[in-house]
């Protein structure tokens, strides 16, 4: 099949590209490298440095003639969405609309959308897909708005989709830059001998899912989960303090954390009910948190040994 992955130079998207190519598909990447990295790009992929809002990505769709579109490109910074909601809306809603229209024009068979479980449900644990979304930030609101556009495009135009609401994803290639990716941030701080910052007393609960597990679920949605919204996580939530304690044990490194007040837009509780993923995709997370943290730490440590610094 011919497949387009938006955000395919990014943390999650690049892993999806690798898996798609491994399975023998032809893969086209659309990424403006705002957060994506050239070193993440699979050599066997066809890469276009373009923004999903650009109208001329029509030419990419024409060349690719895609069967499936994986849409992962996004503005993901919750605090930036609060500071500049117009920008967040432009990227996350208008960008998605541009892709939906092109998907219709070029008769895409399925549109697979990477949404957010943490920012859509509000402050909740064990949130199922039946729970009424209560986003607490423009980022969460715009992701939910995009979901609804996708649903409407199915109802009125017949564009098949799967919407995947991701929990907090971590793993190799995650960027320690910006506000997202607490695991990557903690690991790079420890490797540099610096004290990590923990916000809100470290009691906020999150569901951390390993990127390789999440990619398996995403790939399964190519053939399953038609016109469904599905949570992708472990179904278990732990506090930031507990996460840091596990990292200390895995890495053998320790620095006293600096505690700062909770930041705007952050929810206290975030946890997903993942029964639907098992029922429909026949998927569940297999990597324990300790295993995932160990693999992630080894990757970051290798980057430090190879390049003499931490690759963002």
C-alpha positions as a Markdown table, in Angstrom:
| # | Residue | x | y | z |
|---|---|---|---|---|
| 1 | Unk | 0.0 | 0.0 | 0.0 |
| 2 | Unk | 0.9 | 3.7 | -0.4 |
| 3 | Unk | 0.9 | 5.4 | 3.0 |
| 4 | Unk | 1.3 | 9.0 | 4.1 |
| 5 | Unk | 2.5 | 9.8 | 7.6 |
| 6 | Unk | 2.2 | 13.4 | 8.7 |
| 7 | Unk | 4.7 | 14.2 | 11.5 |
| 8 | Unk | 6.8 | 11.2 | 10.3 |
| 9 | Unk | 10.1 | 12.8 | 11.4 |
| 10 | Unk | 8.8 | 13.1 | 15.0 |
| 11 | Unk | 9.0 | 10.9 | 18.0 |
| 12 | Unk | 5.9 | 8.7 | 17.5 |
| 13 | Unk | 5.5 | 9.3 | 13.7 |
| 14 | Unk | 9.1 | 8.1 | 12.9 |
| 15 | Unk | 8.4 | 4.8 | 14.7 |
| 16 | Unk | 5.2 | 4.3 | 12.7 |
| 17 | Unk | 7.2 | 5.0 | 9.5 |
| 18 | Unk | 9.7 | 2.4 | 10.5 |
| 19 | Unk | 7.0 | -0.2 | 11.1 |
| 20 | Unk | 5.1 | 0.7 | 7.9 |
| 21 | Unk | 8.3 | 0.2 | 5.8 |
| 22 | Unk | 9.2 | -3.0 | 7.6 |
| 23 | Unk | 5.9 | -4.4 | 6.5 |
| 24 | Unk | 6.7 | -3.6 | 2.9 |
| 25 | Unk | 4.5 | -0.5 | 2.3 |
| 26 | Unk | 5.6 | 2.6 | 0.4 |
| 27 | Unk | 5.8 | 5.5 | 2.8 |
| 28 | Unk | 5.6 | 9.2 | 2.3 |
| 29 | Unk | 6.4 | 11.6 | 5.1 |
| 30 | Unk | 5.0 | 15.2 | 5.5 |
| 31 | Unk | 6.8 | 17.1 | 8.3 |
| 32 | Unk | 7.8 | 20.7 | 8.6 |
| 33 | Unk | 10.6 | 19.7 | 11.1 |
| 34 | Unk | 9.2 | 22.1 | 13.7 |
| 35 | Unk | 9.6 | 19.4 | 16.2 |
| 36 | Unk | 10.7 | 16.5 | 14.0 |
| 37 | Unk | 14.3 | 15.6 | 13.4 |
| 38 | Unk | 16.1 | 14.7 | 10.2 |
| 39 | Unk | 18.0 | 11.9 | 12.1 |
| 40 | Unk | 14.6 | 10.2 | 12.8 |
| 41 | Unk | 13.7 | 9.9 | 9.1 |
| 42 | Unk | 13.9 | 6.3 | 7.7 |
| 43 | Unk | 16.2 | 6.2 | 4.6 |
| 44 | Unk | 13.6 | 4.2 | 2.7 |
| 45 | Unk | 10.8 | 6.8 | 3.2 |
| 46 | Unk | 10.1 | 9.6 | 0.7 |
| 47 | Unk | 10.3 | 12.8 | 2.7 |
| 48 | Unk | 8.7 | 16.2 | 2.1 |
| 49 | Unk | 9.6 | 19.1 | 4.3 |
| 50 | Unk | 6.1 | 20.7 | 4.3 |
| 51 | Unk | 3.5 | 22.1 | 6.7 |
| 52 | Unk | 0.1 | 20.3 | 6.8 |
| 53 | Unk | -1.6 | 23.7 | 6.4 |
| 54 | Unk | 0.1 | 24.3 | 3.0 |
| 55 | Unk | -2.3 | 23.9 | 0.1 |
| 56 | Unk | 0.4 | 22.7 | -2.2 |
| 57 | Unk | 0.7 | 19.4 | -0.4 |
| 58 | Unk | -1.9 | 18.5 | -2.9 |
| 59 | Unk | 1.1 | 17.6 | -5.1 |
| 60 | Unk | 2.3 | 15.1 | -2.5 |
| 61 | Unk | -1.1 | 13.4 | -2.4 |
| 62 | Unk | -1.1 | 13.3 | -6.2 |
| 63 | Unk | 2.3 | 11.7 | -6.3 |
| 64 | Unk | 1.6 | 9.3 | -3.4 |
| 65 | Unk | -1.9 | 8.3 | -4.3 |
| 66 | Unk | -2.2 | 7.1 | -0.7 |
| 67 | Unk | -4.4 | 4.2 | 0.5 |
| 68 | Unk | -4.0 | 5.3 | 4.2 |
| 69 | Unk | -3.1 | 8.5 | 5.9 |
| 70 | Unk | -1.7 | 8.5 | 9.4 |
| 71 | Unk | -2.1 | 12.0 | 10.8 |
| 72 | Unk | 0.3 | 12.7 | 13.7 |
| 73 | Unk | 1.6 | 16.2 | 12.9 |
| 74 | Unk | 0.3 | 18.6 | 15.5 |
| 75 | Unk | 1.0 | 21.5 | 17.9 |
| 76 | Unk | 1.3 | 19.5 | 21.1 |
| 77 | Unk | 2.3 | 22.1 | 23.7 |
| 78 | Unk | -0.6 | 22.7 | 26.1 |
| 79 | Unk | 0.9 | 25.9 | 27.5 |
| 80 | Unk | 1.5 | 27.3 | 24.0 |
| 81 | Unk | -2.1 | 26.6 | 23.2 |
| 82 | Unk | -3.1 | 28.7 | 26.2 |
| 83 | Unk | -0.8 | 31.5 | 25.2 |
| 84 | Unk | -1.7 | 31.4 | 21.5 |
| 85 | Unk | -5.0 | 29.6 | 20.9 |
| 86 | Unk | -5.3 | 30.9 | 17.4 |
| 87 | Unk | -2.0 | 29.2 | 16.4 |
| 88 | Unk | -3.1 | 26.0 | 18.0 |
| 89 | Unk | -6.4 | 26.1 | 16.2 |
| 90 | Unk | -4.7 | 26.8 | 12.9 |
| 91 | Unk | -2.3 | 23.9 | 13.1 |
| 92 | Unk | -4.5 | 21.3 | 14.8 |
| 93 | Unk | -7.9 | 22.1 | 13.2 |
| 94 | Unk | -7.1 | 23.8 | 9.9 |
| 95 | Unk | -4.2 | 21.5 | 9.2 |
| 96 | Unk | -6.5 | 18.5 | 9.8 |
| 97 | Unk | -9.2 | 19.9 | 7.6 |
| 98 | Unk | -6.7 | 20.4 | 4.8 |
| 99 | Unk | -5.7 | 16.7 | 5.0 |
| 100 | Unk | -9.3 | 15.6 | 5.2 |
| 101 | Unk | -10.2 | 17.5 | 2.0 |
| 102 | Unk | -7.1 | 16.0 | 0.2 |
| 103 | Unk | -8.0 | 12.6 | 1.5 |
| 104 | Unk | -11.4 | 12.9 | -0.1 |
| 105 | Unk | -10.0 | 14.3 | -3.4 |
| 106 | Unk | -7.5 | 11.4 | -3.7 |
| 107 | Unk | -9.9 | 8.7 | -2.5 |
| 108 | Unk | -8.0 | 7.7 | 0.6 |
| 109 | Unk | -9.3 | 4.4 | 2.0 |
| 110 | Unk | -8.8 | 5.2 | 5.6 |
| 111 | Unk | -7.8 | 8.2 | 7.8 |
| 112 | Unk | -6.1 | 7.3 | 11.1 |
| 113 | Unk | -5.9 | 10.2 | 13.6 |
| 114 | Unk | -3.6 | 10.4 | 16.6 |
| 115 | Unk | -5.6 | 12.2 | 19.2 |
| 116 | Unk | -5.1 | 12.7 | 23.0 |
| 117 | Unk | -6.5 | 10.9 | 25.9 |
| 118 | Unk | -4.8 | 13.0 | 28.5 |
| 119 | Unk | -6.1 | 16.4 | 27.2 |
| 120 | Unk | -9.6 | 15.5 | 26.0 |
| 121 | Unk | -11.2 | 13.9 | 29.1 |
| 122 | Unk | -10.3 | 16.5 | 31.6 |
| 123 | Unk | -9.2 | 15.4 | 35.1 |
| 124 | Unk | -10.3 | 11.8 | 35.2 |
| 125 | Unk | -9.1 | 8.2 | 35.9 |
| 126 | Unk | -10.3 | 5.1 | 34.0 |
| 127 | Unk | -11.9 | 7.3 | 31.4 |
| 128 | Unk | -13.7 | 5.2 | 28.7 |
| 129 | Unk | -14.5 | 6.4 | 25.2 |
| 130 | Unk | -18.1 | 6.8 | 26.4 |
| 131 | Unk | -17.2 | 9.5 | 28.8 |
| 132 | Unk | -18.2 | 13.0 | 27.7 |
| 133 | Unk | -15.0 | 14.9 | 26.8 |
| 134 | Unk | -14.2 | 18.0 | 29.0 |
| 135 | Unk | -11.0 | 19.5 | 27.6 |
| 136 | Unk | -9.3 | 22.0 | 29.8 |
| 137 | Unk | -7.0 | 23.6 | 27.2 |
| 138 | Unk | -7.3 | 24.9 | 23.7 |
| 139 | Unk | -5.0 | 22.0 | 22.7 |
| 140 | Unk | -7.5 | 19.4 | 24.0 |
| 141 | Unk | -10.5 | 21.3 | 22.6 |
| 142 | Unk | -8.9 | 21.5 | 19.1 |
| 143 | Unk | -8.0 | 17.8 | 19.1 |
| 144 | Unk | -11.6 | 17.1 | 20.0 |
| 145 | Unk | -12.8 | 19.5 | 17.3 |
| 146 | Unk | -10.6 | 17.6 | 14.8 |
| 147 | Unk | -12.2 | 14.4 | 15.9 |
| 148 | Unk | -15.6 | 15.7 | 15.2 |
| 149 | Unk | -14.6 | 17.0 | 11.7 |
| 150 | Unk | -13.3 | 13.5 | 11.0 |
| 151 | Unk | -16.6 | 12.0 | 12.1 |
| 152 | Unk | -18.6 | 14.4 | 10.0 |
| 153 | Unk | -16.4 | 13.6 | 6.9 |
| 154 | Unk | -17.4 | 9.9 | 7.4 |
| 155 | Unk | -21.1 | 10.7 | 7.8 |
| 156 | Unk | -21.4 | 13.0 | 4.8 |
| 157 | Unk | -18.6 | 11.9 | 2.5 |
| 158 | Unk | -17.9 | 8.3 | 3.5 |
| 159 | Unk | -14.2 | 8.8 | 4.6 |
| 160 | Unk | -13.4 | 5.8 | 6.8 |
| 161 | Unk | -11.4 | 6.5 | 9.9 |
| 162 | Unk | -10.0 | 5.4 | 13.2 |
| 163 | Unk | -9.3 | 7.9 | 16.0 |
| 164 | Unk | -6.8 | 6.8 | 18.6 |
| 165 | Unk | -6.6 | 8.6 | 21.9 |
| 166 | Unk | -3.1 | 8.2 | 23.1 |
| 167 | Unk | -2.1 | 8.2 | 26.8 |
| 168 | Unk | 1.3 | 9.7 | 27.8 |
| 169 | Unk | 3.8 | 8.2 | 25.4 |
| 170 | Unk | 7.5 | 7.7 | 26.1 |
| 171 | Unk | 10.4 | 5.9 | 24.6 |
| 172 | Unk | 13.5 | 6.3 | 22.3 |
| 173 | Unk | 13.6 | 9.5 | 20.1 |
| 174 | Unk | 11.4 | 11.4 | 22.5 |
| 175 | Unk | 12.5 | 15.0 | 22.7 |
| 176 | Unk | 13.5 | 16.5 | 26.0 |
| 177 | Unk | 12.8 | 20.0 | 24.6 |
| 178 | Unk | 9.7 | 21.9 | 25.5 |
| 179 | Unk | 7.1 | 20.9 | 28.0 |
| 180 | Unk | 6.1 | 17.4 | 26.7 |
| 181 | Unk | 7.9 | 14.2 | 27.5 |
| 182 | Unk | 8.6 | 14.0 | 31.2 |
| 183 | Unk | 10.5 | 10.7 | 30.8 |
| 184 | Unk | 12.9 | 12.2 | 28.2 |
| 185 | Unk | 13.3 | 15.4 | 30.3 |
| 186 | Unk | 14.1 | 13.4 | 33.5 |
| 187 | Unk | 16.6 | 11.1 | 31.8 |
| 188 | Unk | 18.6 | 13.9 | 30.1 |
| 189 | Unk | 18.7 | 15.9 | 33.3 |
| 190 | Unk | 20.1 | 12.8 | 35.2 |
| 191 | Unk | 22.7 | 12.1 | 32.4 |
| 192 | Unk | 23.8 | 15.7 | 32.6 |
| 193 | Unk | 24.0 | 15.6 | 36.4 |
| 194 | Unk | 21.3 | 18.3 | 36.7 |
| 195 | Unk | 18.4 | 18.4 | 39.1 |
| 196 | Unk | 15.0 | 17.7 | 37.4 |
| 197 | Unk | 12.0 | 19.9 | 38.0 |
| 198 | Unk | 8.8 | 18.3 | 39.3 |
| 199 | Unk | 5.6 | 20.4 | 39.1 |
| 200 | Unk | 2.6 | 20.3 | 41.5 |
| 201 | Unk | 4.3 | 18.3 | 44.3 |
| 202 | Unk | 4.6 | 15.4 | 41.9 |
| 203 | Unk | 1.2 | 13.9 | 42.8 |
| 204 | Unk | -0.4 | 14.2 | 39.4 |
| 205 | Unk | -1.3 | 10.8 | 38.0 |
| 206 | Unk | -0.5 | 9.8 | 34.4 |
| 207 | Unk | -0.8 | 6.6 | 32.2 |
| 208 | Unk | 2.6 | 6.0 | 30.6 |
| 209 | Unk | 2.6 | 3.8 | 27.5 |
| 210 | Unk | 5.8 | 2.7 | 25.7 |
| 211 | Unk | 6.1 | 3.9 | 22.1 |
| 212 | Unk | 6.7 | 0.5 | 20.6 |
| 213 | Unk | 3.5 | -0.9 | 22.2 |
| 214 | Unk | 1.5 | 2.1 | 21.0 |
| 215 | Unk | 2.9 | 1.7 | 17.4 |
| 216 | Unk | 1.6 | -1.8 | 17.3 |
| 217 | Unk | -1.9 | -0.6 | 18.2 |
| 218 | Unk | -1.7 | 2.1 | 15.6 |
| 219 | Unk | -0.6 | -0.3 | 12.8 |
| 220 | Unk | -3.4 | -2.7 | 13.8 |
| 221 | Unk | -5.9 | 0.1 | 13.1 |
| 222 | Unk | -5.0 | -0.1 | 9.4 |
| 223 | Unk | -7.3 | -3.1 | 9.2 |
| 224 | Unk | -9.4 | -2.9 | 12.4 |
| 225 | Unk | -11.4 | -0.4 | 14.3 |
| 226 | Unk | -13.2 | 1.2 | 11.4 |
| 227 | Unk | -15.1 | 4.4 | 12.4 |
| 228 | Unk | -14.2 | 3.9 | 16.1 |
| 229 | Unk | -12.6 | 6.1 | 18.8 |
| 230 | Unk | -10.2 | 3.9 | 20.8 |
| 231 | Unk | -8.1 | 4.7 | 23.9 |
| 232 | Unk | -4.5 | 3.5 | 23.7 |
| 233 | Unk | -2.7 | 3.2 | 27.0 |
| 234 | Unk | -1.8 | 0.8 | 29.8 |
| 235 | Unk | -4.9 | 1.3 | 31.9 |
| 236 | Unk | -2.6 | 2.1 | 34.9 |
| 237 | Unk | -1.7 | 5.5 | 36.3 |
| 238 | Unk | 1.2 | 6.5 | 38.5 |
| 239 | Unk | 2.3 | 9.7 | 40.0 |
| 240 | Unk | 5.2 | 11.8 | 38.7 |
| 241 | Unk | 7.0 | 11.1 | 42.0 |
| 242 | Unk | 6.6 | 7.3 | 41.5 |
| 243 | Unk | 7.8 | 7.6 | 37.9 |
| 244 | Unk | 11.0 | 9.4 | 39.1 |
| 245 | Unk | 11.6 | 6.8 | 41.8 |
| 246 | Unk | 11.4 | 4.1 | 39.1 |
| 247 | Unk | 13.8 | 6.0 | 36.9 |
| 248 | Unk | 16.3 | 6.3 | 39.8 |
| 249 | Unk | 16.2 | 2.5 | 40.2 |
| 250 | Unk | 16.6 | 1.8 | 36.5 |
| 251 | Unk | 19.4 | 4.3 | 35.9 |
| 252 | Unk | 21.3 | 4.2 | 39.1 |
| 253 | Unk | 21.5 | 7.9 | 39.0 |
| 254 | Unk | 20.0 | 10.4 | 41.4 |
| 255 | Unk | 19.6 | 14.2 | 41.8 |
| 256 | Unk | 17.3 | 15.8 | 44.3 |
| 257 | Unk | 14.3 | 17.2 | 42.3 |
| 258 | Unk | 13.3 | 20.8 | 42.4 |
| 259 | Unk | 9.6 | 21.2 | 43.1 |
| 260 | Unk | 7.7 | 24.1 | 41.5 |
| 261 | Unk | 4.0 | 25.0 | 41.4 |
| 262 | Unk | 1.7 | 23.3 | 39.0 |
| 263 | Unk | 1.6 | 24.8 | 35.5 |
| 264 | Unk | -1.4 | 26.1 | 33.7 |
| 265 | Unk | -3.4 | 23.7 | 31.7 |
| 266 | Unk | -2.2 | 20.5 | 33.5 |
| 267 | Unk | -4.8 | 18.1 | 34.8 |
| 268 | Unk | -4.4 | 16.4 | 38.1 |
| 269 | Unk | -5.6 | 13.0 | 37.0 |
| 270 | Unk | -5.2 | 11.2 | 33.7 |
| 271 | Unk | -6.0 | 7.6 | 33.1 |
| 272 | Unk | -7.6 | 5.6 | 30.3 |
| 273 | Unk | -9.9 | 2.6 | 30.2 |
| 274 | Unk | -8.4 | 0.5 | 27.5 |
| 275 | Unk | -10.8 | -2.4 | 27.3 |
| 276 | Unk | -12.1 | -1.3 | 23.9 |
| 277 | Unk | -8.5 | -1.5 | 22.4 |
| 278 | Unk | -8.4 | -5.2 | 23.5 |
| 279 | Unk | -11.9 | -6.0 | 22.3 |
| 280 | Unk | -11.6 | -4.3 | 18.9 |
| 281 | Unk | -7.8 | -4.3 | 18.0 |
| 282 | Unk | -7.0 | -7.4 | 20.1 |
| 283 | Unk | -4.2 | -5.3 | 21.6 |
| 284 | Unk | -2.8 | -4.5 | 25.0 |
| 285 | Unk | 0.4 | -2.9 | 26.2 |
| 286 | Unk | 3.0 | -5.6 | 26.8 |
| 287 | Unk | 6.0 | -3.6 | 28.0 |
| 288 | Unk | 6.3 | -3.0 | 31.7 |
| 289 | Unk | 7.1 | 0.5 | 32.8 |
| 290 | Unk | 10.5 | -0.7 | 34.2 |
| 291 | Unk | 11.3 | -2.4 | 30.9 |
| 292 | Unk | 10.3 | 0.6 | 28.9 |
| 293 | Unk | 12.2 | 3.0 | 31.1 |
| 294 | Unk | 15.3 | 0.8 | 30.8 |
| 295 | Unk | 15.2 | 0.7 | 27.0 |
| 296 | Unk | 14.6 | 4.4 | 26.8 |
| 297 | Unk | 17.5 | 5.2 | 29.2 |
| 298 | Unk | 19.8 | 2.9 | 27.2 |
| 299 | Unk | 18.9 | 4.8 | 24.0 |
| 300 | Unk | 19.6 | 8.2 | 25.5 |
| 301 | Unk | 22.8 | 7.0 | 27.1 |
| 302 | Unk | 24.0 | 5.7 | 23.7 |
| 303 | Unk | 23.3 | 9.1 | 22.2 |
| 304 | Unk | 25.4 | 10.7 | 24.8 |
| 305 | Unk | 28.3 | 8.3 | 24.3 |
| 306 | Unk | 28.0 | 8.6 | 20.5 |
| 307 | Unk | 27.7 | 12.3 | 20.1 |
| 308 | Unk | 29.0 | 13.7 | 23.4 |
| 309 | Unk | 25.7 | 15.3 | 24.3 |
| 310 | Unk | 22.0 | 14.6 | 24.5 |
| 311 | Unk | 20.3 | 14.6 | 21.1 |
| 312 | Unk | 17.0 | 16.5 | 21.4 |
